[in-house]
């Protein structure tokens, strides 16, 4: 992590632990908002007005949180408005690295080698972990936000007429239902797989493992009679669920010990994931190569760095 803007130690996946030895995720540090007129959003400061070619998105294709933002950018047709750079999939001793790898980029914008350099550029005294995604302001040369959930909502409504206004991922009539679903799915499943994979005690692992499959069972039932989580319309809740599901058999089932069953053994969830994949633009944000290469580069979970040839993901449409 960075301490006062300086890199201090080799990258470690476990950020903090609770009293049971459970994985605790770092809270995002940059919480500004892009708005159509540059006024302040729910958090942070004003001054980030929606403009074409002003903002840049830094992502890792292995990361579900970053992939949320890529999907929202695609669905809102912001590709020509917000540029993007992709880091290499393998996690190095200094975290995310830019460079030459199929589907990855060099940082042509700021010339960084590692993601943590961008955090130091934005705040020379920054202390914390250098996570993705980052939404970068080219004009002010700083980080607007590193909170994926808020970047998704900025892409949905913060760019006004610069985005496709016919697509609404957070419609007013469904907001309470979306928020309620997010609040339940996130701890049990989105972050639950990480709590299982990075648990440091048996009790913390068992608790997380149960939560993961309890939620998957509930979602399997929920999706028996509707195409998306809240009916006929795809919303941000679907994006948040999809990015976990698409990684499940490839990484979480084996490496993270979430192995009660594979997603491909859940017919409704499998059909649902295929439906989301078939939404124009979504498949472009998915790289199973980056996902497997990235997760299996985590030394604490896979010291020898061997990437498995399997599993067969054809039943999932991948």
Secondary structure, 3 states (H helix, E strand, C coil): CEECCEECCCCCCCCEECCCCCEECCCCCCECCCECCCCCCCCCCCCCECCCCCEEEEECCCCHHHHHHHHHHHHCCCCCCEEEEECCCCCECCECECCCCCCCCCCCCCCCCEHHHHHHHHCCCCCECCCCCEEEECCCCEEEECCHHHHHHHHHHHCHHHCCCCCCCCCHHHHHHHHHHHHHHHHHHHCHHHHHHCCCCHHHHHHHHHHHHHHHHHHHHHCCCCCECCECCCCHHHHHHHHHHHHHHHHHCCCCCCCCCCHHHCHHHHHHHHHHHCCCCCHHHCCHHHHHHHHCCCCCCCCCCCCCCCCCCHHHCC
